[in-house]
């Protein structure tokens, strides 16, 4: 069960991280943050990133085999990267609808899934 909780928390943390990294660009496009100084944009993003860490740290603690979870460090990292790219593709298409996914992006995601498979091989 720790593995499932870990993965769910990783998904949530990556949603927050994607919003922290790219959400301010959407706010700028919509005119909300056009007059914000860069320092305020950074603080805004850090505030969202704090929520990411509130999910990321427990996800790694629950998922790590040294704490009773099913994953070693390499597996946790590869899972996190795979989730990160999947979440990014979804959030980017929701926030920035003019961004499209092409065949090469799909192939890249497939190869990342292959990397996850390879990491879990004994």
NORPENOR-V841027 format. One record per backbone hydrogen bond with DSSP energy under -0.5 kcal/mol. NH is the residue of the N-H (numbers start at 1). CO is the residue of the C=O. Records with the same first field share a line. If there is no record, write none. Layout:
NH=CO, CO
This chain:
5=1
6=2
7=3
8=4
9=5
10=6
11=7
12=8
13=9
14=10
15=11
16=12
17=13
18=14
19=15
20=16
21=17
22=18
23=19
25=22
26=22
27=23
28=24
29=25
30=26
31=28
32=27
33=27
34=31
36=33
40=37
41=37
42=38
43=39
44=40
45=41
46=42
47=43
48=44
49=45
50=46
51=47
52=48
53=49
54=50
55=51, 52
56=52
57=53
59=55
60=56
61=57
62=58
63=59
64=60
65=71
67=64
68=65
69=64
71=63
76=72
77=73
78=74
79=75
80=76
81=77
82=78
83=79
84=80
85=81
86=82
87=83
88=84
89=85
90=86
91=87
92=88
93=89
94=90
95=91
96=92
97=95
99=96
100=98
102=100
105=102
106=102
107=103
108=104
109=105
110=106
111=107
112=108
113=109
114=110
115=111
116=112
117=113
118=114
119=115
120=116
121=117, 118
